[in-house]
Every structure is written in C-alpha cells, then in structure tokens.
Amino acid sequence: MGILPVFLFHKNDPTKRIKVYASLDNASGETFVSDLVLKTIYRTCNVTMKAIEGLVVANIKEDDATFDLTRTFTRNIVPADCSKIL
C-alpha cells in the first residue's frame, strides 16, 4: 500500500482544491476521507455528512489527470503509516 500526495476537490467547485495524501489500497472497495478534509473543502466547521458524492482527485504534477471518486465516506481519523508516503 502506497500513500501519494494529490489534490482533492468537489466537482462543483474545482477552485477549492486542497492537498491531501491518498492511501492506495487495492484490496479496499470503499473511499474514506477524514472529517477535517471535508471541513477544509467546505470551509465550515458544521460538516455533519457521513457520505458525500462528487469528490474528484487530481494528480499534483499533471493538472489534467483527474479521477472521479465513488461515494466517499467520512471518518474521524483515517489511519495511515507515514513511512509509506511516496
């Protein structure tokens, strides 16, 4: 499993891109983001969603390389091992 820096944004507002770290796990069928990531994208502390649609991941180096995420679920903390960051 590798961890890559990417941009994340909602398809309705691509100007609110934030840099996050994506954990690539080919054995997982779901997508998760931390509550803090959603609060940053929406620029509010009142995010109570448990699932969101419309998130897009973009390659940090190639702006035209994007990937639409399926329904994404929130967690308080998304566990990751910092030594796996590529």
N, CA, C and O atoms as CSV, one atom per row, in Angstrom:
chain,resi,resn,atom,element,x,y,z
A,1,MET,N,N,0.851,-1.173,0.000
A,1,MET,CA,C,0.000,0.000,0.000
A,1,MET,C,C,0.895,1.235,0.000
A,1,MET,O,O,1.803,1.345,0.825
A,2,GLY,N,N,0.642,2.165,-0.925
A,2,GLY,CA,C,1.404,3.397,-1.007
A,2,GLY,C,C,0.547,4.594,-0.644
A,2,GLY,O,O,-0.681,4.522,-0.679
A,3,ILE,N,N,1.188,5.682,-0.298
A,3,ILE,CA,C,0.494,6.933,0.028
A,3,ILE,C,C,1.061,8.003,-0.887
A,3,ILE,O,O,2.272,8.220,-0.925
A,4,LEU,N,N,0.174,8.677,-1.631
A,4,LEU,CA,C,0.587,9.688,-2.603
A,4,LEU,C,C,-0.044,11.037,-2.300
A,4,LEU,O,O,-1.197,11.086,-1.871
A,5,PRO,N,N,0.681,12.140,-2.513
A,5,PRO,CA,C,0.061,13.457,-2.401
A,5,PRO,C,C,-0.803,13.717,-3.640
A,5,PRO,O,O,-0.367,13.482,-4.767
A,6,VAL,N,N,-2.016,14.198,-3.425
A,6,VAL,CA,C,-2.945,14.514,-4.511
A,6,VAL,C,C,-3.732,15.767,-4.137
A,6,VAL,O,O,-3.722,16.202,-2.986
A,7,PHE,N,N,-4.414,16.339,-5.131
A,7,PHE,CA,C,-5.379,17.389,-4.848
A,7,PHE,C,C,-6.757,16.760,-4.763
A,7,PHE,O,O,-7.060,15.820,-5.498
A,8,LEU,N,N,-7.599,17.274,-3.867
A,8,LEU,CA,C,-8.969,16.804,-3.720
A,8,LEU,C,C,-9.884,18.010,-3.774
A,8,LEU,O,O,-9.599,19.044,-3.171
A,9,PHE,N,N,-10.993,17.874,-4.505
A,9,PHE,CA,C,-11.962,18.965,-4.592
A,9,PHE,C,C,-13.319,18.396,-4.952
A,9,PHE,O,O,-13.437,17.239,-5.355
A,10,HIS,N,N,-14.347,19.229,-4.801
A,10,HIS,CA,C,-15.683,18.818,-5.223
A,10,HIS,C,C,-15.879,19.280,-6.658
A,10,HIS,O,O,-15.451,20.373,-7.029
A,11,LYS,N,N,-16.529,18.444,-7.464
A,11,LYS,CA,C,-16.668,18.755,-8.893
A,11,LYS,C,C,-17.425,20.053,-9.143
A,11,LYS,O,O,-17.265,20.659,-10.202
A,12,ASN,N,N,-18.250,20.494,-8.190
A,12,ASN,CA,C,-18.986,21.746,-8.361
A,12,ASN,C,C,-18.151,22.982,-8.053
A,12,ASN,O,O,-18.572,24.096,-8.364
A,13,ASP,N,N,-16.982,22.813,-7.451
A,13,ASP,CA,C,-16.119,23.948,-7.136
A,13,ASP,C,C,-14.646,23.533,-7.184
A,13,ASP,O,O,-14.010,23.389,-6.140
A,14,PRO,N,N,-14.103,23.341,-8.386
A,14,PRO,CA,C,-12.712,22.895,-8.512
A,14,PRO,C,C,-11.686,23.923,-8.047
A,14,PRO,O,O,-10.504,23.591,-7.953
A,15,THR,N,N,-12.087,25.144,-7.757
A,15,THR,CA,C,-11.137,26.148,-7.268
A,15,THR,C,C,-10.764,25.906,-5.809
A,15,THR,O,O,-9.753,26.434,-5.345
A,16,LYS,N,N,-11.539,25.134,-5.084
A,16,LYS,CA,C,-11.254,24.841,-3.676
A,16,LYS,C,C,-10.465,23.538,-3.558
A,16,LYS,O,O,-10.874,22.617,-2.850
A,17,ARG,N,N,-9.356,23.471,-4.243
A,17,ARG,CA,C,-8.500,22.278,-4.194
A,17,ARG,C,C,-7.682,22.302,-2.915
A,17,ARG,O,O,-7.168,23.343,-2.505
A,18,ILE,N,N,-7.572,21.132,-2.291
A,18,ILE,CA,C,-6.692,21.021,-1.137
A,18,ILE,C,C,-5.744,19.847,-1.362
A,18,ILE,O,O,-6.097,18.855,-2.000
A,19,LYS,N,N,-4.543,19.981,-0.828
A,19,LYS,CA,C,-3.566,18.893,-0.946
A,19,LYS,C,C,-3.813,17.922,0.198
A,19,LYS,O,O,-3.850,18.311,1.366
A,20,VAL,N,N,-3.982,16.654,-0.156
A,20,VAL,CA,C,-4.178,15.587,0.826
A,20,VAL,C,C,-3.282,14.417,0.438
A,20,VAL,O,O,-2.647,14.428,-0.617
A,21,TYR,N,N,-3.239,13.436,1.279
A,21,TYR,CA,C,-2.487,12.225,0.991
A,21,TYR,C,C,-3.466,11.078,0.773
A,21,TYR,O,O,-4.297,10.791,1.634
A,22,ALA,N,N,-3.366,10.431,-0.371
A,22,ALA,CA,C,-4.254,9.322,-0.725
A,22,ALA,C,C,-3.547,8.015,-0.420
A,22,ALA,O,O,-2.419,7.776,-0.850
A,23,SER,N,N,-4.237,7.184,0.327
A,23,SER,CA,C,-3.724,5.856,0.643
A,23,SER,C,C,-4.272,4.887,-0.396
A,23,SER,O,O,-5.483,4.680,-0.478
A,24,LEU,N,N,-3.393,4.300,-1.183
A,24,LEU,CA,C,-3.801,3.400,-2.257
A,24,LEU,C,C,-3.836,1.968,-1.737
A,24,LEU,O,O,-2.809,1.410,-1.351
A,25,ASP,N,N,-5.020,1.387,-1.731
A,25,ASP,CA,C,-5.200,0.035,-1.207
A,25,ASP,C,C,-6.048,-0.749,-2.202
A,25,ASP,O,O,-7.261,-0.552,-2.276
A,26,ASN,N,N,-5.421,-1.632,-2.963
A,26,ASN,CA,C,-6.160,-2.355,-3.999
A,26,ASN,C,C,-7.096,-3.423,-3.428
A,26,ASN,O,O,-7.828,-4.061,-4.185
A,27,ALA,N,N,-7.086,-3.628,-2.121
A,27,ALA,CA,C,-7.990,-4.603,-1.503
A,27,ALA,C,C,-9.237,-3.939,-0.926
A,27,ALA,O,O,-10.108,-4.623,-0.390
A,28,SER,N,N,-9.332,-2.618,-1.030
A,28,SER,CA,C,-10.466,-1.905,-0.458
A,28,SER,C,C,-11.462,-1.541,-1.543
A,28,SER,O,O,-11.082,-1.165,-2.652
A,29,GLY,N,N,-12.740,-1.657,-1.211
A,29,GLY,CA,C,-13.785,-1.298,-2.163
A,29,GLY,C,C,-14.472,0.007,-1.825
A,29,GLY,O,O,-15.438,0.378,-2.491
A,30,GLU,N,N,-14.005,0.715,-0.812
A,30,GLU,CA,C,-14.615,1.964,-0.370
A,30,GLU,C,C,-13.591,3.083,-0.340
A,30,GLU,O,O,-12.384,2.842,-0.340
A,31,THR,N,N,-14.097,4.323,-0.314
A,31,THR,CA,C,-13.237,5.501,-0.234
A,31,THR,C,C,-13.585,6.257,1.031
A,31,THR,O,O,-14.760,6.467,1.330
A,32,PHE,N,N,-12.560,6.670,1.782
A,32,PHE,CA,C,-12.770,7.391,3.035
A,32,PHE,C,C,-11.969,8.684,3.036
A,32,PHE,O,O,-10.876,8.748,2.472
A,33,VAL,N,N,-12.518,9.712,3.671
A,33,VAL,CA,C,-11.798,10.952,3.950
A,33,VAL,C,C,-12.054,11.304,5.405
A,33,VAL,O,O,-13.049,10.878,5.992
A,34,SER,N,N,-11.155,12.079,5.981
A,34,SER,CA,C,-11.353,12.499,7.365
A,34,SER,C,C,-12.369,13.640,7.407
A,34,SER,O,O,-12.566,14.354,6.424
A,35,ASP,N,N,-13.004,13.793,8.561
A,35,ASP,CA,C,-13.934,14.910,8.752
A,35,ASP,C,C,-13.240,16.240,8.508
A,35,ASP,O,O,-13.839,17.173,7.973
A,36,LEU,N,N,-11.963,16.326,8.906
A,36,LEU,CA,C,-11.208,17.568,8.727
A,36,LEU,C,C,-11.063,17.939,7.264
A,36,LEU,O,O,-11.119,19.119,6.918
A,37,VAL,N,N,-10.876,16.943,6.389
A,37,VAL,CA,C,-10.763,17.218,4.956
A,37,VAL,C,C,-12.045,17.862,4.441
A,37,VAL,O,O,-11.980,18.854,3.714
A,38,LEU,N,N,-13.201,17.327,4.796
A,38,LEU,CA,C,-14.466,17.915,4.339
A,38,LEU,C,C,-14.658,19.311,4.896
A,38,LEU,O,O,-15.142,20.199,4.195
A,39,LYS,N,N,-14.281,19.514,6.153
A,39,LYS,CA,C,-14.406,20.852,6.742
A,39,LYS,C,C,-13.529,21.843,5.996
A,39,LYS,O,O,-13.896,23.008,5.850
A,40,THR,N,N,-12.371,21.390,5.522
A,40,THR,CA,C,-11.474,22.264,4.768
A,40,THR,C,C,-12.050,22.570,3.390
A,40,THR,O,O,-12.004,23.719,2.949
A,41,ILE,N,N,-12.590,21.570,2.704
A,41,ILE,CA,C,-13.164,21.790,1.374
A,41,ILE,C,C,-14.354,22.738,1.454
A,41,ILE,O,O,-14.486,23.643,0.629
A,42,TYR,N,N,-15.218,22.536,2.439
A,42,TYR,CA,C,-16.421,23.357,2.550
A,42,TYR,C,C,-16.203,24.619,3.372
A,42,TYR,O,O,-17.098,25.458,3.475
A,43,ARG,N,N,-15.018,24.757,3.956
A,43,ARG,CA,C,-14.638,25.938,4.745
A,43,ARG,C,C,-15.684,26.260,5.815
A,43,ARG,O,O,-16.117,27.403,5.961
A,44,THR,N,N,-16.071,25.235,6.548
A,44,THR,CA,C,-17.003,25.397,7.655
A,44,THR,C,C,-16.721,24.340,8.703
A,44,THR,O,O,-16.168,23.285,8.392
A,45,CYS,N,N,-17.092,24.610,9.924
A,45,CYS,CA,C,-16.933,23.613,10.996
A,45,CYS,C,C,-18.195,22.788,11.171
A,45,CYS,O,O,-18.223,21.872,11.994
A,46,ASN,N,N,-19.237,23.095,10.415
A,46,ASN,CA,C,-20.530,22.441,10.587
A,46,ASN,C,C,-20.775,21.346,9.560
A,46,ASN,O,O,-21.864,21.269,8.992
A,47,VAL,N,N,-19.806,20.519,9.317
A,47,VAL,CA,C,-19.971,19.411,8.386
A,47,VAL,C,C,-20.411,18.195,9.184
A,47,VAL,O,O,-19.684,17.720,10.056
A,48,THR,N,N,-21.609,17.689,8.882
A,48,THR,CA,C,-22.120,16.527,9.613
A,48,THR,C,C,-22.362,15.342,8.690
A,48,THR,O,O,-22.991,14.362,9.089
A,49,MET,N,N,-21.868,15.426,7.457
A,49,MET,CA,C,-22.095,14.354,6.490
A,49,MET,C,C,-21.371,13.082,6.900
A,49,MET,O,O,-20.306,13.121,7.516
A,50,LYS,N,N,-21.963,11.975,6.551
A,50,LYS,CA,C,-21.302,10.687,6.730
A,50,LYS,C,C,-20.914,10.098,5.374
A,50,LYS,O,O,-20.096,9.180,5.305
A,51,ALA,N,N,-21.500,10.622,4.298
A,51,ALA,CA,C,-21.156,10.190,2.944
A,51,ALA,C,C,-21.339,11.380,2.014
A,51,ALA,O,O,-22.234,12.202,2.207
A,52,ILE,N,N,-20.480,11.460,1.002
A,52,ILE,CA,C,-20.553,12.570,0.050
A,52,ILE,C,C,-20.261,12.037,-1.341
A,52,ILE,O,O,-19.471,11.109,-1.517
A,53,GLU,N,N,-20.909,12.635,-2.319
A,53,GLU,CA,C,-20.655,12.287,-3.716
A,53,GLU,C,C,-20.125,13.511,-4.436
A,53,GLU,O,O,-20.397,14.641,-4.029
A,54,GLY,N,N,-19.370,13.294,-5.503
A,54,GLY,CA,C,-18.882,14.405,-6.318
A,54,GLY,C,C,-17.453,14.821,-6.051
A,54,GLY,O,O,-16.994,15.830,-6.588
A,55,LEU,N,N,-16.730,14.057,-5.223
A,55,LEU,CA,C,-15.329,14.409,-4.993
A,55,LEU,C,C,-14.466,13.927,-6.150
A,55,LEU,O,O,-14.723,12.886,-6.756
A,56,VAL,N,N,-13.437,14.714,-6.438
A,56,VAL,CA,C,-12.524,14.423,-7.542
A,56,VAL,C,C,-11.094,14.486,-7.011
A,56,VAL,O,O,-10.750,15.370,-6.226
A,57,VAL,N,N,-10.276,13.547,-7.444
A,57,VAL,CA,C,-8.850,13.529,-7.111
A,57,VAL,C,C,-8.089,13.974,-8.350
A,57,VAL,O,O,-8.401,13.549,-9.462
A,58,ALA,N,N,-7.083,14.837,-8.157
A,58,ALA,CA,C,-6.253,15.301,-9.272
A,58,ALA,C,C,-4.783,15.052,-8.953
A,58,ALA,O,O,-4.336,15.212,-7.818
A,59,ASN,N,N,-4.059,14.663,-9.970
A,59,ASN,CA,C,-2.622,14.477,-9.854
A,59,ASN,C,C,-1.982,15.829,-9.564
A,59,ASN,O,O,-2.331,16.830,-10.188
A,60,ILE,N,N,-1.063,15.859,-8.637
A,60,ILE,CA,C,-0.408,17.121,-8.280
A,60,ILE,C,C,0.463,17.640,-9.411
A,60,ILE,O,O,0.584,18.851,-9.593
A,61,LYS,N,N,1.076,16.732,-10.178
A,61,LYS,CA,C,2.004,17.144,-11.234
A,61,LYS,C,C,1.344,17.346,-12.587
A,61,LYS,O,O,1.829,18.149,-13.384
A,62,GLU,N,N,0.256,16.646,-12.869
A,62,GLU,CA,C,-0.421,16.762,-14.156
A,62,GLU,C,C,-1.865,17.188,-13.917
A,62,GLU,O,O,-2.699,16.385,-13.497
A,63,ASP,N,N,-2.150,18.457,-14.189
A,63,ASP,CA,C,-3.449,19.028,-13.845
A,63,ASP,C,C,-4.607,18.342,-14.562
A,63,ASP,O,O,-5.724,18.322,-14.046
A,64,ASP,N,N,-4.358,17.782,-15.742
A,64,ASP,CA,C,-5.464,17.185,-16.496
A,64,ASP,C,C,-5.712,15.719,-16.111
A,64,ASP,O,O,-6.625,15.090,-16.648
A,65,ALA,N,N,-4.919,15.174,-15.198
A,65,ALA,CA,C,-5.107,13.792,-14.763
A,65,ALA,C,C,-5.990,13.790,-13.522
A,65,ALA,O,O,-5.510,14.031,-12.414
A,66,THR,N,N,-7.292,13.516,-13.706
A,66,THR,CA,C,-8.239,13.512,-12.592
A,66,THR,C,C,-8.974,12.182,-12.536
A,66,THR,O,O,-8.997,11.423,-13.505
A,67,PHE,N,N,-9.571,11.918,-11.387
A,67,PHE,CA,C,-10.328,10.693,-11.180
A,67,PHE,C,C,-11.534,11.014,-10.309
A,67,PHE,O,O,-11.386,11.515,-9.194
A,68,ASP,N,N,-12.734,10.724,-10.820
A,68,ASP,CA,C,-13.955,10.930,-10.042
A,68,ASP,C,C,-14.093,9.809,-9.026
A,68,ASP,O,O,-14.036,8.631,-9.378
A,69,LEU,N,N,-14.274,10.178,-7.765
A,69,LEU,CA,C,-14.436,9.180,-6.720
A,69,LEU,C,C,-15.886,8.711,-6.639
A,69,LEU,O,O,-16.813,9.463,-6.941
A,70,THR,N,N,-16.065,7.480,-6.232
A,70,THR,CA,C,-17.408,6.981,-5.943
A,70,THR,C,C,-17.853,7.605,-4.621
A,70,THR,O,O,-17.130,8.416,-4.043
A,71,ARG,N,N,-19.028,7.232,-4.146
A,71,ARG,CA,C,-19.491,7.761,-2.860
A,71,ARG,C,C,-18.373,7.596,-1.836
A,71,ARG,O,O,-17.811,6.513,-1.672
A,72,THR,N,N,-18.067,8.694,-1.154
A,72,THR,CA,C,-16.968,8.738,-0.212
A,72,THR,C,C,-17.530,8.881,1.194
A,72,THR,O,O,-18.430,9.685,1.435
A,73,PHE,N,N,-16.996,8.102,2.112
A,73,PHE,CA,C,-17.472,8.108,3.494
A,73,PHE,C,C,-16.481,8.842,4.381
A,73,PHE,O,O,-15.281,8.865,4.107
A,74,THR,N,N,-16.999,9.444,5.456
A,74,THR,CA,C,-16.143,10.180,6.378
A,74,THR,C,C,-15.818,9.332,7.599
A,74,THR,O,O,-16.586,8.463,8.009
A,75,ARG,N,N,-14.661,9.617,8.156
A,75,ARG,CA,C,-14.214,9.015,9.417
A,75,ARG,C,C,-13.543,10.113,10.215
A,75,ARG,O,O,-13.011,11.065,9.645
A,76,ASN,N,N,-13.565,9.985,11.530
A,76,ASN,CA,C,-12.861,10.972,12.358
A,76,ASN,C,C,-11.377,10.957,12.040
A,76,ASN,O,O,-10.752,12.009,11.905
A,77,ILE,N,N,-10.817,9.766,11.921
A,77,ILE,CA,C,-9.397,9.604,11.623
A,77,ILE,C,C,-9.258,8.514,10.569
A,77,ILE,O,O,-9.899,7.468,10.662
A,78,VAL,N,N,-8.425,8.760,9.575
A,78,VAL,CA,C,-8.118,7.743,8.581
A,78,VAL,C,C,-6.705,7.260,8.897
A,78,VAL,O,O,-5.744,7.999,8.683
A,79,PRO,N,N,-6.560,6.030,9.403
A,79,PRO,CA,C,-5.230,5.566,9.811
A,79,PRO,C,C,-4.287,5.409,8.630
A,79,PRO,O,O,-4.690,4.956,7.559
A,80,ALA,N,N,-3.041,5.781,8.830
A,80,ALA,CA,C,-2.034,5.645,7.784
A,80,ALA,C,C,-0.659,5.576,8.430
A,80,ALA,O,O,-0.450,6.088,9.530
A,81,ASP,N,N,0.258,4.948,7.749
A,81,ASP,CA,C,1.633,4.815,8.203
A,81,ASP,C,C,2.483,5.819,7.423
A,81,ASP,O,O,2.652,5.669,6.213
A,82,CYS,N,N,3.010,6.824,8.084
A,82,CYS,CA,C,3.752,7.893,7.406
A,82,CYS,C,C,4.966,7.370,6.639
A,82,CYS,O,O,5.430,8.031,5.710
A,83,SER,N,N,5.479,6.218,6.998
A,83,SER,CA,C,6.640,5.695,6.292
A,83,SER,C,C,6.285,5.211,4.882
A,83,SER,O,O,7.183,4.917,4.093
A,84,LYS,N,N,4.992,5.122,4.554
A,84,LYS,CA,C,4.552,4.652,3.248
A,84,LYS,C,C,4.352,5.775,2.234
A,84,LYS,O,O,3.981,5.508,1.091
A,85,ILE,N,N,4.592,7.026,2.631
A,85,ILE,CA,C,4.417,8.165,1.723
A,85,ILE,C,C,5.476,8.103,0.639
A,85,ILE,O,O,6.672,8.040,0.923
A,86,LEU,N,N,5.018,8.124,-0.616
A,86,LEU,CA,C,5.927,8.025,-1.763
A,86,LEU,C,C,6.372,9.397,-2.228
A,86,LEU,O,O,7.139,9.507,-3.184
